[in-house]
Amino acid sequence: MKYSEMAITVSDLNQYIKNKIADDEFLNNVLVKGEISNFKNHYTGHMYFTLKDENCLIKCIMFKSYAQKLAFMPKDGAKVMVFGTVSVFERDGVYQIYVKAMEEDGLGDLYTKYLKLKKELEEQGYFEESHKKKIPIMPKVVGVLSSQTGSVIKDIINVSTRRNPKVYIRLLPVPVQGEGAAEKIAYGIDYMNKNNLADVLILARGGGSLEDLWPFNEKIVAQSIYESKIPIISAVGHETDFTIADFVADLRAPTPSAAAELAVPDIYEVKQRIQISQDRLRNSLIKKVELMKLRYEKCMSSSVLREPTRRINESYILIDKYLKQLENTIKARQEKEKTKYIELIAKLDAYSPLKTLYRGYSIIEKEGKIVKKKEDLKKDDIIDIQLVDGKKVAKIQ
């Protein structure tokens, strides 16, 4: 018999292993504790994650029907206990836990460290909006701190040059995971600032577990981002991954490609907006000219411009009218005052002492005072007698 006839297919082998595991009663109902890493909550409702301890890890999946019963939302760094069945996914030849139930068992040490640093920096004002810088509208040079190889830098270059072929991408290669990566990332940010090598910086790497992304959760990186004079866009991990760098950065992008879109404007859209603005300005000027022309024609057709002296003549007529009214008022007042004056003169004349003297009466004065009673006169008193034609001095005998 030939060896080729003895060989089995990959599918047969995976099926055999799956059946062997399925026959193991212990693996059908396992209760496992560990720390969640690389958690993904799929849009279908299924949850994918890795369960790990200090030495090993195992992939897990929790289907929507079971996930809906959870009393909490799992996340990276959470310590949990899962109950489920170990089985083989035949297509990929991998075994994983199909989780039916899950309970919280505290937070992992790494995640606890993450939360502690996040709280510390938040209290120190590292996340304040007032400190964040605006991303330049039209940067000439886009600095990128990322790995020199891989899809991240390729995506950034492709997106950036497609949106603006004239933009210059300046890559400063830095390790994005592993020991010493945080120090080199911080040095890269400081170096770009010290030499003013970019208008905006993109800090980028692909997705990964909490351990993989840990350099971006170090305080030294947060400090460099906070002190950077160049605006920084953080594009670390996938959309659901959040690092300390995301909170400190001036802007967070869900992916490196999205960061390139935020940093580099689409030149064709810019040109289109400029063209639209030019058209609006041109139309506004045309309308303004037409409006001014209508106003000019209206002004030129007005009576003021056609007969400039007409308004003056009308004013003269009005002035004459007011003068005539004023003269009539003055004359009427004079006549009234004259009549009143004559009446007063007549009254004054009627009450005049001279009139009394003309009728034969006289006024007797003693020592400058008018004498009204006979008791006021004594023998030998000298008196003045006022008559109509003058005074006489007399003596009382």
C-alpha positions, 0 to 999 in steps of 0.5 A: 500500500502506498503512503499516499493511500495511508495519509488522512486529510487535515479535515479528518485529523481535526475532526478526530481531535474534535471528537476526542475532546468531545468525548472527555467529560471534564472538558465538556464542563470546565470552570477556568479563571484568568485575566481577559486580554484582547477583548472584542465585542463583535457587532453580531453580539458575540464576544471574542477574547483571550483568557490568560495567567502568568504562563499560558493563554487560551482563546475563548468565544461567548455567543450572543445568546449567552453574552446577553445574560451577563451582568457586566461588560467584560474588558481587557485586564478583568479577572474572571471565572468562565464556565463552558466547553472546550472544543476544536474549531475544525477550520483553523485547527485551534481549540478554545473555550466556548463560554456559557457563563462568566463572573467577575473575579477582580482586575488584573495587576496590569489593568489595576496599574493602568487605572491607577496611572489614569486617575493620577494623570487625570487629577494632574490635568493631563487630560484637560481640553484647555491644554489640547492643541489644534490640529493644523488645517494644512500641514506640510510635514506629517511626522509618524512615530511607529514601527518601520515595517508593517501595515500601519505605516503603509496605511498612513502613507497610502491614505495621506498621499491619496488625500494630498500628494504633496504632503511629506511623511517623515517617519521616525521608527520606534518600537511599539511594544516590548521592554524599553519601547516606552522610553524610545517612544518618549525620546522620539516625541522629544526629538521631533519637537526639539528639531521641529521636524513636523507640523503634526505627529501621529503616534500609531500602532496596530491592535493588540492585547493590553500587554502589547499596548502597554508602552503607550500606558507608561507615564514617560510617554504621557509626559512627552505627549503632554509637553509636546509643542507639536500637536499629536494624534494618537492612533493606538490599537483598534477602535475599542482600545484605549490607552493613556496616550489617547487621553493625553493626546490632542486628538484620538483616532480609532485607527492609523488610517483614520489618523491620516485622514484627520491629519491630512485634508483631502486636497480635492475637497479643499479645492472644491470648497475653495471653488464653492467659496469663489462662486459664492463670493462672485454671486454675492458681488454680482448681487451687491453690484445689482443692488447698488445699481438699483439704489443709484437709479432710485437716487437719480430719479428722486426729486431732490436730484432732479430739482435740487432748489425745490426743497430750498424754495419750499423751505423759504415758503414755510419760513415766510409762513411762520414769519407771518404767523409770528408777526400776527401773533406779536400784533395781537399781543400788542393790541391786547397789552395796549388795551390793558394798559389803557384800562389800568391808566384809567383806573389809576387816574380815577384813584389819583389824589389829584382828582380829589384836590381838583374837587376842592379837597386838601391834604393836611400834613404834620411833621411829614405825616397826614393828619386824619383826625382833629385829635391829632392837632393841638394849638400852635401846631405848624401844619402843611396844607396841600392844595391843588396848586401847591402847599401853604404853611399854617398854624393852629390857633 
